[in-house]
Amino acid sequence: MKYKKPIITTDTGNQEVIAHDRSGFIIPVKNYRAVANKISELIQNKQKAIQMGEEAYEILTRKYSFEAFIASHEEAYKRMVANSER
């Protein structure tokens, strides 16, 4: 994601990070043929690979940047303070 490359992963819990067919592909575990097919698809369609890599990078910077981490923690602390004042 950081290197603007599409991701090919298995369906073992990465669905919240990878947007299937937008930033990468989520493949069933041990489906080696599907992995090979997706690699081939990306090699044959360079523009799709570039677009998916850009989308992966966008997800990374929007959801998992240091700034997003800080913002989510600030929001959690604000909720805790608000709940403790009741």
Secondary structure, 3 states (H helix, E strand, C coil): CCCCCCEEEECCCCCCCCCECCCEEEECCCCHHHHHHHHHHHHHCHHHHHHHHHHHHHHHHHHCCHHHHHHHHHHHHHHHHHHHCC
